[in-house]
Amino acid sequence: MMMELMEQVVCRENVLAAWARVKRNRGAAGVDGMSVNELMPYCREHWSRIREQLLKGHYRPQPVRRVVIPKPAGGERVLGVPTVLDRLIQQALLQILEPLFDPDFSGNSHGFRRGRSAHDALVSARSHVRAGHRWVVDVDLESFFDRVNHDVLMTRVARRIKDKRVLRLIRRFLQAGLCEGGVVSAREEGTPQGGPLSPLLSNILLDEWDKELERRGHRFVRYADDCNIYVQSEAAGKRVMASVKRFLEQRLRLRINESKSQVARPWNVKFLGYSMTMHRKAKLKPAPESVRRFKVKLRAHFRRGRGQSLSRVIKDLSPVLRGWINYFRLSEVKRIFVNLDQWLRRRLRVIIWRQAKRAQTRVRMLRRRGIDETRAKASCSNGHGPWWNAGASHMNQAFPVHYFHAVGLVSLATIHSTVRVVSS
Protein backbone atom coordinates (compact mmCIF):
# COMPACT_ATOMS: atom_id res chain seq x y z
CA MET A 1 0.00 0.00 0.00
CA MET A 2 1.41 3.37 -1.02
CA MET A 3 2.21 5.80 1.79
CA GLU A 4 0.33 9.08 2.10
CA LEU A 5 2.30 12.15 1.10
CA MET A 6 3.10 13.36 4.63
CA GLU A 7 4.28 9.84 5.57
CA GLN A 8 6.69 10.03 2.62
CA VAL A 9 7.93 13.41 3.82
CA VAL A 10 8.79 12.20 7.34
CA CYS A 11 10.14 8.77 6.42
CA ARG A 12 13.66 8.15 7.74
CA GLU A 13 15.45 7.97 4.35
CA ASN A 14 13.89 11.21 3.11
CA VAL A 15 14.65 13.11 6.32
CA LEU A 16 18.27 11.93 6.39
CA ALA A 17 18.71 13.01 2.76
CA ALA A 18 17.21 16.40 3.65
CA TRP A 19 19.56 16.75 6.62
CA ALA A 20 22.57 16.00 4.40
CA ARG A 21 21.46 18.72 1.97
CA VAL A 22 20.88 21.29 4.74
CA LYS A 23 24.28 20.47 6.23
CA ARG A 24 25.95 20.83 2.83
CA ASN A 25 24.27 24.20 2.19
CA ARG A 26 25.11 25.42 5.72
CA GLY A 27 23.68 28.94 6.00
CA ALA A 28 22.98 31.29 8.89
CA ALA A 29 20.93 30.53 11.98
CA GLY A 30 17.28 31.56 12.20
CA VAL A 31 15.43 33.32 15.01
CA ASP A 32 16.23 30.55 17.53
CA GLY A 33 19.98 30.90 16.99
CA MET A 34 20.45 27.17 16.28
CA SER A 35 23.35 26.41 13.92
CA VAL A 36 23.47 23.64 11.32
CA ASN A 37 25.93 21.69 13.51
CA GLU A 38 23.42 21.72 16.38
CA LEU A 39 20.55 20.38 14.26
CA MET A 40 21.33 16.64 14.39
CA PRO A 41 21.79 16.49 18.20
CA TYR A 42 18.53 18.42 18.57
CA CYS A 43 16.67 16.05 16.22
CA ARG A 44 17.97 12.96 18.03
CA GLU A 45 16.30 14.23 21.17
CA HIS A 46 13.13 15.80 19.75
CA TRP A 47 12.41 14.22 16.33
CA SER A 48 9.77 11.76 17.54
CA ARG A 49 7.71 14.67 18.88
CA ILE A 50 8.24 16.79 15.72
CA ARG A 51 7.36 13.82 13.51
CA GLU A 52 4.15 13.25 15.43
CA GLN A 53 3.20 16.93 15.06
CA LEU A 54 3.79 16.75 11.29
CA LEU A 55 1.73 13.56 10.91
CA LYS A 56 -1.17 15.02 12.86
CA GLY A 57 -1.00 18.35 11.02
CA HIS A 58 -0.15 20.30 14.18
CA TYR A 59 3.39 21.49 13.36
CA ARG A 60 3.83 25.27 13.28
CA PRO A 61 6.97 26.81 11.74
CA GLN A 62 8.80 29.55 13.61
CA PRO A 63 9.01 33.09 12.15
CA VAL A 64 11.76 33.70 9.62
CA ARG A 65 14.59 36.11 10.35
CA ARG A 66 14.48 39.16 8.08
CA VAL A 67 17.78 39.92 6.34
CA VAL A 68 18.23 42.78 3.89
CA ILE A 69 21.05 42.64 1.34
CA PRO A 70 21.87 45.26 -1.30
CA LYS A 71 21.23 44.42 -4.94
CA PRO A 72 24.22 44.85 -7.31
CA ALA A 73 22.22 47.26 -9.47
CA GLY A 74 20.89 49.24 -6.50
CA GLY A 75 17.98 48.76 -4.16
CA GLU A 76 17.52 46.01 -1.59
CA ARG A 77 16.51 42.35 -1.55
CA VAL A 78 14.69 40.98 1.50
CA LEU A 79 15.61 37.43 2.52
CA GLY A 80 13.72 35.37 5.05
CA VAL A 81 16.04 32.99 6.91
CA PRO A 82 14.08 30.07 8.44
CA THR A 83 15.39 28.17 11.45
CA VAL A 84 17.55 25.17 10.55
CA LEU A 85 14.77 22.83 11.72
CA ASP A 86 12.28 24.52 9.38
CA ARG A 87 14.86 24.36 6.58
CA LEU A 88 15.13 20.61 7.22
CA ILE A 89 11.36 20.16 7.00
CA GLN A 90 11.10 22.37 3.90
CA GLN A 91 13.88 20.37 2.24
CA ALA A 92 12.13 17.10 3.10
CA LEU A 93 8.93 18.52 1.57
CA LEU A 94 10.80 19.67 -1.54
CA GLN A 95 12.28 16.24 -2.16
CA ILE A 96 8.80 14.69 -2.27
CA LEU A 97 6.95 17.50 -4.07
CA GLU A 98 9.50 18.32 -6.78
CA PRO A 99 9.16 14.98 -8.65
CA LEU A 100 5.38 15.49 -8.67
CA PHE A 101 5.44 18.96 -10.22
CA ASP A 102 8.66 19.36 -12.20
CA PRO A 103 7.98 16.88 -15.05
CA ASP A 104 4.94 18.92 -16.10
CA PHE A 105 6.68 22.30 -16.02
CA SER A 106 7.26 24.10 -19.31
CA GLY A 107 10.40 23.34 -21.28
CA ASN A 108 10.90 27.10 -21.55
CA SER A 109 11.40 27.41 -17.77
CA HIS A 110 14.99 27.00 -16.61
CA GLY A 111 15.34 28.47 -13.10
CA PHE A 112 15.58 26.30 -9.95
CA ARG A 113 15.20 23.04 -11.89
CA ARG A 114 17.40 19.96 -11.90
CA GLY A 115 19.38 19.51 -15.08
CA ARG A 116 18.68 23.07 -16.25
CA SER A 117 20.76 26.20 -15.86
CA ALA A 118 21.07 29.85 -16.77
CA HIS A 119 23.32 28.80 -19.67
CA ASP A 120 20.53 26.64 -21.10
CA ALA A 121 18.20 29.65 -20.94
CA LEU A 122 20.76 31.84 -22.72
CA VAL A 123 21.34 29.34 -25.52
CA SER A 124 17.57 29.12 -26.03
CA ALA A 125 17.26 32.94 -26.09
CA ARG A 126 20.00 33.20 -28.70
CA SER A 127 18.28 30.61 -30.90
CA HIS A 128 15.07 32.69 -30.92
CA VAL A 129 16.94 35.82 -31.99
CA ARG A 130 18.85 33.93 -34.69
CA ALA A 131 15.52 32.60 -35.98
CA GLY A 132 14.49 36.19 -36.77
CA HIS A 133 12.65 37.21 -33.60
CA ARG A 134 14.77 40.31 -33.11
CA TRP A 135 12.54 42.22 -30.69
CA VAL A 136 12.25 41.23 -27.04
CA VAL A 137 9.49 41.83 -24.51
CA ASP A 138 11.56 42.08 -21.34
CA VAL A 139 9.16 41.49 -18.42
CA ASP A 140 10.24 42.41 -14.90
CA LEU A 141 7.85 41.35 -12.13
CA GLU A 142 7.59 43.91 -9.35
CA SER A 143 8.98 42.46 -6.07
CA PHE A 144 7.80 39.01 -7.15
CA PHE A 145 8.81 36.99 -4.07
CA ASP A 146 7.27 39.62 -1.78
CA ARG A 147 3.94 39.81 -3.65
CA VAL A 148 2.93 36.19 -4.27
CA ASN A 149 -0.76 35.86 -3.37
CA HIS A 150 -1.12 32.92 -0.97
CA ASP A 151 -4.63 31.94 -2.08
CA VAL A 152 -3.72 31.98 -5.77
CA LEU A 153 -0.59 29.92 -5.11
CA MET A 154 -2.29 27.38 -2.82
CA THR A 155 -5.05 26.87 -5.40
CA ARG A 156 -2.38 25.79 -7.91
CA VAL A 157 -0.65 23.54 -5.36
CA ALA A 158 -3.95 21.89 -4.37
CA ARG A 159 -4.60 20.84 -7.97
CA ARG A 160 -1.87 18.20 -7.55
CA ILE A 161 -1.63 17.69 -3.76
CA LYS A 162 -4.60 16.17 -1.91
CA ASP A 163 -3.02 15.51 1.48
CA LYS A 164 -4.54 18.26 3.61
CA ARG A 165 -1.69 18.03 6.14
CA VAL A 166 0.83 18.91 3.45
CA LEU A 167 -1.31 21.77 2.16
CA ARG A 168 -1.78 23.11 5.69
CA LEU A 169 1.99 22.91 6.36
CA ILE A 170 2.87 24.76 3.14
CA ARG A 171 0.41 27.54 3.96
CA ARG A 172 1.87 27.84 7.44
CA PHE A 173 5.34 28.20 5.97
CA LEU A 174 3.99 30.94 3.71
CA GLN A 175 2.32 32.72 6.61
CA ALA A 176 5.17 32.35 9.13
CA GLY A 177 5.88 35.82 10.49
CA LEU A 178 8.87 37.95 9.59
CA CYS A 179 11.10 38.77 12.57
CA GLU A 180 13.29 41.87 12.68
CA GLY A 181 14.80 43.36 15.83
CA GLY A 182 12.78 40.96 17.99
CA VAL A 183 9.47 42.15 16.51
CA VAL A 184 7.41 39.64 14.51
CA SER A 185 5.13 40.96 11.76
CA ALA A 186 2.40 38.85 10.16
CA ARG A 187 2.71 37.98 6.48
CA GLU A 188 -0.33 38.24 4.23
CA GLU A 189 1.47 37.64 0.92
CA GLY A 190 4.85 36.67 -0.47
CA THR A 191 7.21 33.72 -0.24
CA PRO A 192 10.50 35.28 0.96
CA GLN A 193 13.69 34.00 -0.63
CA GLY A 194 15.80 31.96 1.75
CA GLY A 195 13.86 28.74 2.31
CA PRO A 196 14.38 25.57 0.21
CA LEU A 197 10.70 25.43 -0.75
CA SER A 198 10.32 28.96 -2.18
CA PRO A 199 11.89 28.28 -5.63
CA LEU A 200 9.53 25.34 -6.29
CA LEU A 201 6.50 27.34 -5.15
CA SER A 202 7.46 30.19 -7.47
CA ASN A 203 7.72 27.79 -10.42
CA ILE A 204 4.32 26.25 -9.56
CA LEU A 205 2.72 29.70 -9.70
CA LEU A 206 4.51 30.94 -12.81
CA ASP A 207 4.01 27.69 -14.74
CA GLU A 208 0.49 28.87 -15.49
CA TRP A 209 2.02 31.92 -17.20
CA ASP A 210 4.38 29.64 -19.15
CA LYS A 211 1.49 27.49 -20.34
CA GLU A 212 -0.47 30.58 -21.40
CA LEU A 213 2.48 31.87 -23.46
CA GLU A 214 2.84 28.43 -25.07
CA ARG A 215 -0.89 28.32 -25.85
CA ARG A 216 -0.51 31.66 -27.66
CA GLY A 217 2.45 30.30 -29.66
CA HIS A 218 5.06 32.71 -28.27
CA ARG A 219 8.79 32.10 -28.25
CA PHE A 220 10.03 32.83 -24.74
CA VAL A 221 12.56 31.97 -22.06
CA ARG A 222 11.92 32.20 -18.33
CA TYR A 223 14.46 31.89 -15.54
CA ALA A 224 12.74 32.28 -12.14
CA ASP A 225 10.90 35.63 -12.31
CA ASP A 226 13.00 36.89 -15.25
CA CYS A 227 11.15 36.36 -18.55
CA ASN A 228 11.97 37.41 -22.12
CA ILE A 229 9.44 36.94 -24.95
CA TYR A 230 10.81 37.16 -28.52
CA VAL A 231 8.75 38.66 -31.35
CA GLN A 232 9.36 39.93 -34.88
CA SER A 233 8.36 43.59 -34.59
CA GLU A 234 8.08 46.42 -32.09
CA ALA A 235 4.32 46.66 -32.65
CA ALA A 236 3.91 42.95 -31.84
CA GLY A 237 6.04 43.45 -28.74
CA LYS A 238 3.82 46.25 -27.46
CA ARG A 239 0.70 44.13 -27.99
CA VAL A 240 2.28 41.21 -26.15
CA MET A 241 3.39 43.45 -23.27
CA ALA A 242 -0.17 44.77 -22.82
CA SER A 243 -1.76 41.32 -22.92
CA VAL A 244 0.85 39.82 -20.57
CA LYS A 245 0.24 42.64 -18.09
CA ARG A 246 -3.51 41.92 -18.08
CA PHE A 247 -2.96 38.16 -17.62
CA LEU A 248 -0.53 38.56 -14.73
CA GLU A 249 -2.71 41.08 -12.90
CA GLN A 250 -6.03 39.31 -13.39
CA ARG A 251 -5.06 35.63 -13.16
CA LEU A 252 -1.99 35.58 -10.89
CA ARG A 253 -2.40 38.87 -8.97
CA LEU A 254 1.11 39.93 -9.95
CA ARG A 255 2.30 43.33 -11.17
CA ILE A 256 4.80 44.28 -13.83
CA ASN A 257 7.48 46.77 -12.88
CA GLU A 258 6.77 49.44 -15.50
CA SER A 259 10.11 51.21 -15.06
CA LYS A 260 12.18 48.06 -15.68
CA SER A 261 10.03 46.28 -18.28
CA GLN A 262 10.49 47.21 -21.93
CA VAL A 263 10.07 46.28 -25.57
CA ALA A 264 13.55 46.59 -27.09
CA ARG A 265 16.19 45.06 -29.28
CA PRO A 266 18.03 42.07 -27.69
CA TRP A 267 21.35 43.92 -27.84
CA ASN A 268 19.87 46.67 -25.65
CA VAL A 269 18.60 44.23 -23.00
CA LYS A 270 20.44 42.43 -20.20
CA PHE A 271 19.26 38.87 -19.59
CA LEU A 272 20.96 36.80 -16.88
CA GLY A 273 24.01 39.04 -17.09
CA TYR A 274 24.42 38.63 -20.85
CA SER A 275 23.53 40.69 -23.90
CA MET A 276 23.79 39.97 -27.63
CA THR A 277 25.44 41.49 -30.66
CA MET A 278 23.57 43.03 -33.58
CA HIS A 279 24.82 40.41 -36.06
CA ARG A 280 22.27 38.52 -38.13
CA LYS A 281 23.65 35.44 -36.39
CA ALA A 282 23.47 36.99 -32.93
CA LYS A 283 26.33 36.31 -30.54
CA LEU A 284 26.23 36.22 -26.76
CA LYS A 285 28.46 38.54 -24.75
CA PRO A 286 28.66 39.91 -21.18
CA ALA A 287 26.29 42.85 -20.81
CA PRO A 288 28.02 46.23 -20.29
CA GLU A 289 26.45 46.46 -16.83
CA SER A 290 27.94 43.05 -15.91
CA VAL A 291 31.40 44.24 -16.93
CA ARG A 292 30.96 47.45 -14.94
CA ARG A 293 29.86 45.58 -11.83
CA PHE A 294 32.77 43.18 -12.20
CA LYS A 295 35.21 46.08 -12.26
CA VAL A 296 33.59 47.58 -9.14
CA LYS A 297 34.04 44.24 -7.38
CA LEU A 298 37.70 44.01 -8.45
CA ARG A 299 38.46 47.56 -7.32
CA ALA A 300 37.72 46.46 -3.73
CA HIS A 301 40.44 43.79 -4.10
CA PHE A 302 42.87 46.33 -5.48
CA ARG A 303 42.23 48.74 -2.61
CA ARG A 304 42.95 45.97 -0.11
CA GLY A 305 46.07 45.07 -2.08
CA ARG A 306 47.86 48.37 -1.60
CA GLY A 307 49.66 47.06 1.48
CA GLN A 308 50.21 43.51 0.16
CA SER A 309 52.72 41.90 -2.13
CA LEU A 310 51.77 41.64 -5.79
CA SER A 311 51.78 37.84 -5.62
CA ARG A 312 49.30 37.94 -2.72
CA VAL A 313 46.99 40.32 -4.60
CA ILE A 314 47.07 38.06 -7.66
CA LYS A 315 46.43 34.96 -5.55
CA ASP A 316 43.33 36.60 -4.03
CA LEU A 317 42.13 37.69 -7.48
CA SER A 318 42.46 34.29 -9.17
CA PRO A 319 39.29 32.58 -7.83
CA VAL A 320 37.25 35.73 -8.55
CA LEU A 321 38.52 35.88 -12.14
CA ARG A 322 38.00 32.16 -12.74
CA GLY A 323 34.48 32.25 -11.31
CA TRP A 324 33.50 35.20 -13.51
CA ILE A 325 34.93 33.74 -16.70
CA ASN A 326 33.30 30.37 -15.97
CA TYR A 327 29.87 32.00 -15.88
CA PHE A 328 30.55 34.06 -19.01
CA ARG A 329 32.13 31.20 -20.94
CA LEU A 330 29.24 31.29 -23.44
CA SER A 331 30.43 34.66 -24.71
CA GLU A 332 31.36 34.68 -28.39
CA VAL A 333 33.07 38.09 -28.28
CA LYS A 334 36.72 37.80 -27.25
CA ARG A 335 37.54 41.53 -27.34
CA ILE A 336 35.73 42.13 -24.03
CA PHE A 337 38.10 39.75 -22.24
CA VAL A 338 41.16 41.18 -23.97
CA ASN A 339 40.15 44.67 -22.79
CA LEU A 340 39.55 43.40 -19.25
CA ASP A 341 43.01 41.77 -19.23
CA GLN A 342 44.55 45.10 -20.22
CA TRP A 343 42.56 46.90 -17.49
CA LEU A 344 43.64 44.33 -14.88
CA ARG A 345 47.32 44.67 -15.75
CA ARG A 346 47.07 48.45 -15.57
CA ARG A 347 45.45 48.21 -12.15
CA LEU A 348 48.29 45.98 -10.96
CA ARG A 349 50.86 48.42 -12.36
CA VAL A 350 49.15 51.12 -10.26
CA ILE A 351 49.85 49.00 -7.16
CA ILE A 352 53.49 48.53 -8.20
CA TRP A 353 53.89 52.27 -8.82
CA ARG A 354 52.31 53.23 -5.50
CA GLN A 355 54.30 50.72 -3.49
CA ALA A 356 57.55 52.23 -4.75
CA LYS A 357 56.40 55.55 -3.19
CA ARG A 358 59.48 57.77 -3.63
CA ALA A 359 60.92 58.96 -6.95
CA GLN A 360 64.37 57.48 -6.27
CA THR A 361 62.81 54.10 -5.47
CA ARG A 362 60.80 54.20 -8.70
CA VAL A 363 63.92 55.04 -10.70
CA ARG A 364 65.74 52.05 -9.22
CA MET A 365 62.70 49.85 -9.91
CA LEU A 366 62.56 50.90 -13.58
CA ARG A 367 66.33 50.48 -13.95
CA ARG A 368 66.10 46.92 -12.61
CA ARG A 369 63.37 46.25 -15.15
CA GLY A 370 65.54 47.34 -18.12
CA ILE A 371 64.67 51.04 -18.53
CA ASP A 372 67.73 53.24 -19.15
CA GLU A 373 68.63 55.77 -16.46
CA THR A 374 67.73 58.95 -18.38
CA ARG A 375 64.30 57.68 -19.32
CA ALA A 376 63.72 56.27 -15.84
CA LYS A 377 64.43 59.63 -14.18
CA ALA A 378 62.25 61.50 -16.68
CA SER A 379 59.39 59.01 -16.17
CA CYS A 380 59.52 59.33 -12.40
CA SER A 381 59.36 63.13 -12.44
CA ASN A 382 56.63 63.64 -15.03
CA GLY A 383 54.10 64.99 -12.49
CA HIS A 384 51.36 62.55 -13.48
CA GLY A 385 49.48 60.28 -11.09
CA PRO A 386 49.63 56.48 -10.65
CA TRP A 387 46.85 55.66 -13.14
CA TRP A 388 48.49 57.69 -15.94
CA ASN A 389 51.91 56.18 -15.25
CA ALA A 390 50.44 52.67 -15.09
CA GLY A 391 49.29 53.10 -18.69
CA ALA A 392 52.44 54.85 -19.92
CA SER A 393 55.05 53.20 -22.10
CA HIS A 394 57.74 53.03 -19.41
CA MET A 395 55.56 50.89 -17.10
CA ASN A 396 54.28 48.77 -19.99
CA GLN A 397 57.86 48.09 -21.07
CA ALA A 398 59.09 47.45 -17.53
CA PHE A 399 56.16 45.19 -16.64
CA PRO A 400 54.95 43.60 -19.89
CA VAL A 401 52.30 40.93 -20.33
CA HIS A 402 54.67 38.01 -19.81
CA TYR A 403 55.77 39.45 -16.45
CA PHE A 404 52.22 39.13 -15.07
CA HIS A 405 51.84 35.65 -16.52
CA ALA A 406 55.06 34.68 -14.75
CA VAL A 407 53.81 35.92 -11.37
CA GLY A 408 50.56 33.95 -11.72
CA LEU A 409 47.97 36.35 -13.15
CA VAL A 410 45.37 34.39 -15.08
CA SER A 411 44.38 35.72 -18.49
CA LEU A 412 40.62 36.03 -18.98
CA ALA A 413 41.03 35.92 -22.76
CA THR A 414 43.16 32.75 -22.61
CA ILE A 415 40.83 30.96 -20.17
CA HIS A 416 37.80 32.00 -22.25
CA SER A 417 39.35 30.54 -25.42
CA THR A 418 40.28 27.31 -23.61
CA VAL A 419 36.85 26.88 -22.00
CA ARG A 420 35.06 27.50 -25.30
CA VAL A 421 37.18 24.88 -27.07
CA VAL A 422 36.48 22.31 -24.33
CA SER A 423 32.74 23.17 -24.30
CA SER A 424 32.28 22.99 -28.06
Long-range contacts (C-beta under 8 A, 24 or more apart in sequence): 4-163, 5-96, 5-161, 5-162, 5-163, 5-165, 5-166, 6-54, 6-55, 6-57, 6-163, 6-165, 6-166, 6-169, 7-55, 8-96, 9-54, 9-89, 9-92, 9-93, 9-96, 9-166, 10-51, 10-54, 10-55, 10-92, 14-92, 14-95, 14-96, 15-47, 15-88, 15-92, 17-92, 17-95, 18-88, 18-89, 18-91, 18-92, 18-94, 18-95, 19-43, 19-88, 21-91, 21-196, 22-84, 22-87, 22-88, 22-91, 22-196, 27-81, 27-84, 27-87, 28-65, 28-67, 28-81, 29-65, 29-81, 29-83, 29-84, 30-62, 30-64, 30-65, 30-81, 30-82, 30-83, 30-84, 30-86, 30-87, 31-62, 31-63, 31-64, 31-65, 31-83, 31-179, 32-62, 32-83, 32-85, 34-83, 34-84, 34-85, 35-84, 36-84, 38-84, 39-84, 39-85, 39-88, 42-85, 43-85, 43-88, 50-85, 50-89, 54-89, 54-165, 54-169, 55-165, 56-165, 57-164, 57-165, 57-168, 57-169, 59-89, 59-169, 59-172, 60-172, 61-86, 61-89, 61-172, 61-173, 61-176, 62-86, 62-176, 63-176, 63-177, 63-178, 63-179, 63-184, 64-176, 64-177, 64-178, 64-179, 64-192, 64-194, 64-195, 65-179, 65-180, 66-178, 66-179, 66-180, 66-192, 67-194, 72-293, 73-289, 73-293, 77-193, 78-146, 78-192, 78-193, 79-192, 79-193, 79-194, 80-178, 80-192, 80-193, 80-194, 80-195, 81-194, 82-173, 82-176, 82-194, 82-195, 86-173, 86-176, 86-195, 87-195, 87-196, 89-169, 90-173, 90-195, 90-196, 90-197, 91-196, 91-197, 93-166, 93-169, 93-170, 93-197, 94-196, 94-197, 94-200, 97-161, 97-166, 97-197, 97-200, 98-200, 100-160, 100-161, 101-160, 101-200, 101-203, 101-204, 101-207, 102-200, 102-203, 104-207, 105-203, 105-207, 105-210, 106-207, 106-210, 106-211, 106-214, 106-222, 108-210, 108-213, 108-214, 108-220, 108-221, 108-222, 109-203, 109-206, 109-207, 109-210, 109-222, 109-223, 110-221, 110-222, 110-223, 111-199, 111-203, 111-222, 111-223, 111-224, 111-226, 112-199, 112-200, 112-202, 112-203, 112-224, 113-203, 118-223, 118-272, 118-273, 118-327, 119-330, 121-221, 121-222, 121-223, 121-271, 121-272, 122-271, 122-272, 122-274, 122-284, 122-330, 123-330, 124-221, 125-221, 125-228, 125-230, 125-266, 125-271, 125-276, 126-276, 126-282, 126-283, 126-284, 128-219, 128-220, 128-221, 128-230, 129-230, 129-266, 129-276, 129-282, 130-280, 130-281, 130-282, 131-219, 132-232, 133-219, 133-230, 133-231, 133-232, 134-230, 134-232, 134-265, 134-266, 134-282, 135-230, 135-231, 135-232, 135-233, 135-234, 135-236, 135-237, 135-263, 135-264, 135-265, 135-266, 136-228, 136-229, 136-230, 136-231, 136-237, 136-263, 136-264, 136-265, 136-266, 136-269, 136-271, 137-228, 137-229, 137-230, 137-231, 137-237, 137-240, 137-241, 137-244, 137-261, 137-263, 138-228, 138-261, 138-262, 138-263, 138-264, 138-269, 138-271, 139-227, 139-228, 139-229, 139-241, 139-244, 139-256, 139-261, 140-226, 140-256, 140-257, 140-260, 140-261, 141-225, 141-227, 141-248, 141-254, 141-255, 141-256, 141-257, 142-254, 142-255, 142-256, 142-257, 143-257, 144-202, 144-225, 144-254, 145-190, 145-191, 145-192, 145-193, 145-198, 145-202, 145-225, 146-189, 146-190, 146-192, 147-189, 147-190, 147-253, 147-254, 147-255, 148-174, 148-189, 148-190, 148-191, 148-201, 148-202, 148-205, 148-254, 149-189, 149-252, 149-253, 149-254, 150-174, 150-175, 150-188, 150-189, 152-205, 152-252, 152-253, 153-191, 153-201, 153-204, 153-205, 156-204, 156-205, 156-207, 156-208, 157-201, 157-204, 170-197, 170-201, 173-197, 174-201, 199-224, 205-252, 206-252, 208-251, 208-252, 209-247, 209-248, 209-252, 212-247, 212-251, 213-244, 221-271, 223-272, 226-271, 226-272, 228-269, 228-271, 230-266, 234-263, 237-263, 238-263, 273-327, 273-328, 274-328, 274-330, 274-331, 277-332, 277-333, 283-331, 283-332, 283-333, 284-330, 284-331, 284-332, 284-333, 285-331, 285-332, 285-333, 285-336, 286-328, 286-331, 286-336, 290-328, 291-336, 291-340, 294-324, 294-340, 295-343, 298-344, 298-347, 299-347, 302-347, 302-348, 302-350, 302-351, 305-351, 306-351, 306-354, 306-355, 310-348, 310-351, 310-352, 310-407, 311-407, 311-408, 313-348, 313-351, 314-348, 314-404, 314-407, 314-408, 314-409, 315-408, 317-344, 317-409, 318-408, 318-410, 321-410, 321-412, 321-415, 322-410, 322-415, 324-412, 325-412, 325-415, 325-416, 325-419, 326-419, 328-416, 329-416, 329-419, 329-420, 329-423, 331-416, 334-413, 334-416, 334-417, 337-412, 337-413, 337-416, 338-413, 340-412, 340-413, 341-411, 341-412, 341-413, 344-409, 344-412, 345-399, 345-401, 345-404, 345-409, 346-387, 346-390, 346-391, 347-390, 348-399, 348-404, 348-409, 349-389, 349-390, 349-391, 349-395, 349-396, 349-399, 350-386, 350-387, 350-390, 352-390, 352-395, 352-399, 353-386, 353-389, 353-390, 353-395, 354-386, 365-398, 366-394, 366-398, 369-397, 369-398, 369-399, 370-397, 370-398, 371-397, 371-398
